[in-house]
Amino acid sequence: MRLRRAGRLSDRECLLRQAALFDRQTVNADPRDGKAQTYALIPAGKLLAFGVAHGTGVGPISPDDGRWATDPRGYVRQEYAAWTASQQTAPLPLFALKSGAPHSPRRPR
């Protein structure tokens, strides 16, 4: 399986992010809209297949559990929730803005 990915993302992380994005984009779609459902189900199925093949599931229910055969988007949601809970990000720096001050730091001349 070849994946296009940016930087240091693992194959699994790339699949997970793509599946989560497509799932969110179609979460309010009509369940009878086959095109929208397929749009989300294909990357979900790829993530599930990758998890089964490589044993990479990190959520409480393993990827080879039978319930995911009928709900691959549920697997994506479980894995994305587990992944986001494990991420430790540094807080973004906050700039103190004074009235009349520029919104970005000035470069020295």
SERO-309552 format. One record per residue (C-alpha): x negated, y, z; residue number from 1; residue in one letter. Coordinates in steps of 0.2 Angstrom, whole numbers. Layout:
BEGIN
<node east="X" north="Y" up="Z" seq="NUM" type="A"/>
...
END
This chain:
BEGIN
<node east="0" north="0" up="0" seq="1" type="M"/>
<node east="-8" north="17" up="-5" seq="2" type="R"/>
<node east="-2" north="33" up="3" seq="3" type="L"/>
<node east="-5" north="51" up="0" seq="4" type="R"/>
<node east="-10" north="59" up="16" seq="5" type="R"/>
<node east="-18" north="74" up="22" seq="6" type="A"/>
<node east="-33" north="75" up="33" seq="7" type="G"/>
<node east="-35" north="62" up="47" seq="8" type="R"/>
<node east="-17" north="55" up="48" seq="9" type="L"/>
<node east="-16" north="36" up="49" seq="10" type="S"/>
<node east="-6" north="27" up="37" seq="11" type="D"/>
<node east="7" north="23" up="50" seq="12" type="R"/>
<node east="8" north="42" up="56" seq="13" type="E"/>
<node east="10" north="47" up="38" seq="14" type="C"/>
<node east="25" north="35" up="35" seq="15" type="L"/>
<node east="32" north="39" up="52" seq="16" type="L"/>
<node east="32" north="58" up="48" seq="17" type="R"/>
<node east="39" north="55" up="31" seq="18" type="Q"/>
<node east="53" north="44" up="37" seq="19" type="A"/>
<node east="58" north="56" up="51" seq="20" type="A"/>
<node east="58" north="70" up="40" seq="21" type="L"/>
<node east="70" north="61" up="27" seq="22" type="F"/>
<node east="81" north="55" up="41" seq="23" type="D"/>
<node east="83" north="73" up="48" seq="24" type="R"/>
<node east="86" north="80" up="31" seq="25" type="Q"/>
<node east="101" north="68" up="28" seq="26" type="T"/>
<node east="107" north="66" up="46" seq="27" type="V"/>
<node east="123" north="76" up="42" seq="28" type="N"/>
<node east="126" north="68" up="25" seq="29" type="A"/>
<node east="142" north="59" up="21" seq="30" type="D"/>
<node east="139" north="40" up="25" seq="31" type="P"/>
<node east="148" north="36" up="8" seq="32" type="R"/>
<node east="135" north="47" up="-1" seq="33" type="D"/>
<node east="124" north="33" up="-7" seq="34" type="G"/>
<node east="110" north="45" up="-14" seq="35" type="K"/>
<node east="108" north="53" up="2" seq="36" type="A"/>
<node east="108" north="37" up="12" seq="37" type="Q"/>
<node east="95" north="29" up="0" seq="38" type="T"/>
<node east="84" north="45" up="2" seq="39" type="Y"/>
<node east="83" north="41" up="20" seq="40" type="A"/>
<node east="83" north="22" up="20" seq="41" type="L"/>
<node east="68" north="20" up="8" seq="42" type="I"/>
<node east="55" north="28" up="19" seq="43" type="P"/>
<node east="63" north="20" up="35" seq="44" type="A"/>
<node east="61" north="3" up="27" seq="45" type="G"/>
<node east="43" north="6" up="22" seq="46" type="K"/>
<node east="39" north="11" up="40" seq="47" type="L"/>
<node east="48" north="-4" up="47" seq="48" type="L"/>
<node east="39" north="-16" up="35" seq="49" type="A"/>
<node east="23" north="-8" up="40" seq="50" type="F"/>
<node east="27" north="-10" up="58" seq="51" type="G"/>
<node east="31" north="-29" up="55" seq="52" type="V"/>
<node east="16" north="-32" up="45" seq="53" type="A"/>
<node east="3" north="-23" up="56" seq="54" type="H"/>
<node east="12" north="-25" up="73" seq="55" type="G"/>
<node east="11" north="-6" up="75" seq="56" type="T"/>
<node east="28" north="-2" up="84" seq="57" type="G"/>
<node east="26" north="8" up="100" seq="58" type="V"/>
<node east="44" north="9" up="105" seq="59" type="G"/>
<node east="52" north="-2" up="118" seq="60" type="P"/>
<node east="60" north="-13" up="104" seq="61" type="I"/>
<node east="48" north="-22" up="92" seq="62" type="S"/>
<node east="49" north="-19" up="74" seq="63" type="P"/>
<node east="52" north="-38" up="71" seq="64" type="D"/>
<node east="68" north="-37" up="81" seq="65" type="D"/>
<node east="84" north="-42" up="71" seq="66" type="G"/>
<node east="94" north="-26" up="75" seq="67" type="R"/>
<node east="83" north="-16" up="64" seq="68" type="W"/>
<node east="88" north="-25" up="48" seq="69" type="A"/>
<node east="105" north="-16" up="49" seq="70" type="T"/>
<node east="98" north="0" up="56" seq="71" type="D"/>
<node east="81" north="5" up="50" seq="72" type="P"/>
<node east="84" north="23" up="53" seq="73" type="R"/>
<node east="87" north="19" up="72" seq="74" type="G"/>
<node east="69" north="11" up="71" seq="75" type="Y"/>
<node east="63" north="28" up="64" seq="76" type="V"/>
<node east="71" north="37" up="78" seq="77" type="R"/>
<node east="64" north="26" up="91" seq="78" type="Q"/>
<node east="47" north="27" up="85" seq="79" type="E"/>
<node east="47" north="45" up="82" seq="80" type="Y"/>
<node east="53" north="48" up="100" seq="81" type="A"/>
<node east="39" north="37" up="106" seq="82" type="A"/>
<node east="26" north="46" up="95" seq="83" type="W"/>
<node east="31" north="63" up="100" seq="84" type="T"/>
<node east="31" north="58" up="119" seq="85" type="A"/>
<node east="13" north="52" up="117" seq="86" type="S"/>
<node east="7" north="68" up="108" seq="87" type="Q"/>
<node east="-3" north="80" up="119" seq="88" type="Q"/>
<node east="-4" north="97" up="111" seq="89" type="T"/>
<node east="-13" north="112" up="118" seq="90" type="A"/>
<node east="-2" north="127" up="120" seq="91" type="P"/>
<node east="-3" north="141" up="107" seq="92" type="L"/>
<node east="-12" north="156" up="112" seq="93" type="P"/>
<node east="0" north="171" up="116" seq="94" type="L"/>
<node east="-6" north="189" up="111" seq="95" type="F"/>
<node east="0" north="202" up="123" seq="96" type="A"/>
<node east="9" north="215" up="113" seq="97" type="L"/>
<node east="10" north="233" up="119" seq="98" type="K"/>
<node east="22" north="245" up="111" seq="99" type="S"/>
<node east="14" north="252" up="96" seq="100" type="G"/>
<node east="0" north="239" up="95" seq="101" type="A"/>
<node east="-3" north="229" up="79" seq="102" type="P"/>
<node east="5" north="212" up="78" seq="103" type="H"/>
<node east="-12" north="204" up="74" seq="104" type="S"/>
<node east="-29" north="207" up="81" seq="105" type="P"/>
<node east="-39" north="219" up="71" seq="106" type="R"/>
<node east="-56" north="215" up="63" seq="107" type="R"/>
<node east="-71" north="225" up="68" seq="108" type="P"/>
<node east="-77" north="237" up="55" seq="109" type="R"/>
END
